[in-house]
Amino acid sequence: MRRSYLAIIILLLISPLFGVIGANIVGYKEPLDVAAELVGIEESEPIWSGIFPDYTITGLPDEIAYIIAGFVGVGVLLLPSLIKRDGA
């Protein structure tokens, strides 16, 4: 299990290379945003923007916020298995 956790941590730490830096280099846009532009739909104010809107945290660089959002997401997914394993 230790190797799996190490692999997850490494992947989370390098994820901004693809999700932030690489996306900016190639000019990536979310497919739904592109489709909305094509049909002329403008973005409205969301009812709830979520905990990490667009994987950002106000006041932090996008790359750091992306990593933190990744750790939170992985934690949410791993938490039930860790509770089950420790409680068994």
N, C-alpha and C positions, 0 to 999 in steps of 0.2 A: 504494500500500500504506500509505503514511503516514496517509492519511485514514481508512482502515479501522482501523488501530491506535488512532488518536485516538478514533474512534467507540466502539470496544470499551472503552477506558479511561473515557470519559464514562459509558457505560452501566453499567460496574462501579461507578463512584463514586456513581451515583444508585440503584443496585439496592436498598440498604437502605430507600429510601422505599417500595418495594413489598413486599419480602420480610420486613422486620422491622416498620417503623413502620406501614405500611398494614395488615399482617396483624393487628397488635395492635389497631388502631382498630376493624376490622370483626369481630374475634374469630375469625379464620380458624383452622381446624384441618385437618390433613392428612386426606384422605378415608379412608385406611386406619385412622387413629386413631379416626375417627367410627364406622366400621363395626365396629371391635373393641369400642368402648364399647357399641354396640347389641346385640351378641351376648354381651357380658359377659366378654370376654377382657381380662385384665390384662397390662400390659407387664412382661416379664421382663428380667432382666439379659442384655444381648447377649454373645455369645461374643467379638466384637471390635467396639468402638464406632467404629472408623474413625479417620482422621486428624483430621477436623473433625466430631465428632458434632453433629448439628443445626446445622451451620455456625457453631459456637461455638469459642472458644479461651479456656481458663481464664484469668481475670485481665483480659480485654479486654472493652470494651462490645460488645454483640451487633452493633451496626452496623459497627464496625471489623472484627470477626472475619468478618462476612458479606462484606465487601469483600475481605479477604485470601483467604478461601476461594474467592471468585470469580476472583481473579488466579491462584491455584494451578490451579483447574479449566481456565481458559482457556489457561494456560501448558502444561498437560498436553496439551490438544487441539492447540495450535499448534506445539508442539515438533517433532513429526514432519515437518510441512511446512517448518519453518525448517531442519531438518537436511538434508532432501532438496534444498531450494533452494540452500543453501550448498555442499553436497557435489557438486552437479551441474556 
